[in-house]
Amino acid sequence: MTTTAVLDRAAIARTTMARDPFAWGLVADSLPGDSVRRRLAAEFPSEGFALTERAGGTSAGKGYRTWNLTLVRGGVALSEGMRRLTPLWQGLVASLLDAGYRAAVAEATGRNLDGCSLEVRAVRYGSGSWIDPHTDRADKVVTQTWYFNEGWRPEWSGALRILRSPAVDDVAAEILPGLTDSVLLVPSPHSWHTVMPVADRAEQDRRVLLVHFVSEEHATW
């Protein structure tokens, strides 16, 4: 399968971005075809993840608990992460490194991504995993997130919440992890969002592919 079959760049480019409460967009069908999406979900990497965590409610910053596998750092695919991927997943990561993907994200968001480095990681949220309300670092220009869960139930929690303020219940939109949608976020001083804790009863990890375009020169806000 070619990389162009794994990622539909046109679907990303034509995304309509919301402006309330900040610039964000729900991207439909950027991974074309049910069979491709289901294969990617079934082949989501299972080994090599490292736990990162920080207690919430401290002066150190946002609290979180996630398991991470870094695939691309500074725009370079890392062999330690890539060797844990199937050929289909390797093709998806190659698509993200392609200039056409960068151009599609720039068209959708209106942000200049020239000179930005790419960071990509696979993330697992097990039972009790979460991220506190935060805006993302000021050097992150655009973030895109894909989900690889089939049959996720609302009672398992784990939703991404788009927030109007740092308050976790000040919700503008809520997105449960699934197979059909992806989310674009443009960080700003107002781009509050959070990941709700995954419930103990959840029968699968919340599985995420996370992409950041990072400014190598300066903070963008």
Residue pairs with C-beta under 8 A, 6 or more apart in sequence:
1 36
1 88
1 91
2 91
3 91
3 92
3 94
3 95
3 98
4 95
5 32
5 36
6 31
6 36
6 40
6 88
6 91
6 92
6 95
7 30
7 31
7 92
7 95
7 96
7 101
8 29
8 30
8 31
8 32
9 30
9 95
9 100
9 101
9 103
9 104
10 104
11 27
11 28
11 29
11 30
11 32
12 27
12 30
12 101
12 104
12 105
12 108
12 144
12 182
12 184
13 103
13 104
13 107
13 108
14 108
15 25
15 26
15 27
15 28
15 108
15 184
16 25
17 23
17 24
17 25
17 108
17 109
17 110
17 184
17 186
18 24
18 25
18 173
20 172
21 162
21 163
21 164
21 172
21 190
21 192
22 162
22 185
22 186
22 188
22 190
22 191
22 192
23 109
23 185
23 186
23 188
23 191
24 162
24 173
24 183
24 184
24 185
24 186
24 191
24 193
25 108
25 109
25 183
25 184
26 175
26 181
26 182
26 183
27 108
27 144
27 181
27 182
27 183
27 184
28 180
28 181
29 180
30 146
30 182
31 37
31 40
31 92
31 146
31 179
31 182
34 179
36 88
37 148
37 179
37 180
38 150
38 179
39 88
40 88
40 89
40 92
40 148
41 148
41 149
41 150
41 179
41 207
43 85
43 86
43 88
43 89
44 89
44 122
44 148
44 207
45 69
45 84
45 85
45 89
45 122
47 84
48 69
48 80
48 81
48 84
49 67
49 68
49 69
49 122
49 124
50 67
50 68
50 69
51 65
51 66
51 67
52 64
52 65
52 66
52 67
52 68
53 64
53 65
53 66
54 60
54 61
54 62
54 63
54 64
54 65
55 63
56 62
56 63
56 64
56 132
57 63
61 134
62 131
62 132
62 133
62 134
63 130
63 131
63 132
64 129
64 130
64 131
64 132
65 125
65 128
65 129
65 130
66 123
66 124
66 125
66 129
66 131
67 123
67 124
67 125
67 126
67 129
67 205
68 121
68 122
68 123
68 124
69 81
69 84
69 121
69 122
69 123
70 78
70 81
70 119
70 120
70 121
71 77
71 78
71 81
71 82
71 85
71 93
71 120
71 121
71 122
72 78
72 81
72 93
72 96
72 97
72 118
72 119
72 120
72 121
73 119
74 117
74 118
74 119
75 97
75 117
75 118
77 93
77 94
77 97
81 121
81 122
82 90
82 93
85 93
92 209
93 120
95 101
96 118
96 120
96 211
97 118
102 113
102 116
102 118
102 213
105 111
105 113
105 142
105 144
105 184
105 213
106 112
106 113
108 184
109 142
109 184
109 186
111 141
111 142
111 186
111 213
113 141
113 142
113 213
115 215
115 216
115 217
116 141
116 142
116 213
116 214
116 215
116 216
117 213
117 214
117 216
118 211
118 212
118 213
118 214
119 211
119 212
119 214
120 209
120 210
120 211
120 212
121 209
121 210
122 207
122 208
122 209
122 210
123 207
123 208
123 209
123 210
124 205
124 206
124 207
124 208
125 158
125 195
125 198
125 205
125 206
125 207
125 208
126 198
126 205
127 198
127 199
127 200
127 202
128 197
128 198
128 200
129 158
129 195
129 197
129 198
129 206
130 194
130 195
130 196
130 197
130 198
131 194
131 195
132 194
133 163
133 166
133 167
133 168
133 192
133 193
133 194
134 192
134 193
134 194
135 187
135 188
135 189
135 190
135 191
135 192
135 193
136 143
136 185
136 187
136 191
136 212
137 187
137 219
138 187
138 219
138 220
138 221
139 214
139 215
139 218
139 219
139 220
140 187
140 212
140 213
140 214
140 215
140 220
141 186
141 187
141 213
141 214
141 215
141 220
142 184
142 185
142 186
142 187
142 212
142 213
143 184
143 185
143 186
143 187
143 210
143 211
143 212
143 213
144 182
144 183
144 184
144 185
144 210
144 211
145 160
145 182
145 183
145 185
145 208
145 209
145 210
145 211
146 182
146 208
146 209
147 177
147 178
147 179
147 181
147 182
147 206
147 207
147 208
148 177
148 179
148 207
148 208
148 209
149 177
149 178
149 179
149 204
149 206
149 207
150 178
150 179
152 158
152 176
152 177
152 178
152 204
152 206
153 202
154 176
155 199
155 201
156 198
156 199
156 201
156 202
156 203
157 196
157 197
157 198
157 199
157 202
158 176
158 177
158 195
158 196
158 197
158 198
158 199
158 202
158 206
159 174
159 175
159 176
159 177
159 195
159 196
160 174
160 175
160 177
160 183
160 193
160 194
160 195
161 168
161 171
161 173
161 174
161 193
161 194
161 195
161 196
162 171
162 172
162 173
162 174
162 175
162 192
162 193
163 170
163 171
163 172
163 192
163 193
163 194
164 170
164 171
164 172
164 192
165 192
166 192
168 194
168 196
170 192
175 181
175 183
177 206
177 207
177 208
185 191
185 193
187 220
187 221
188 221
189 221
195 206
198 205
198 206
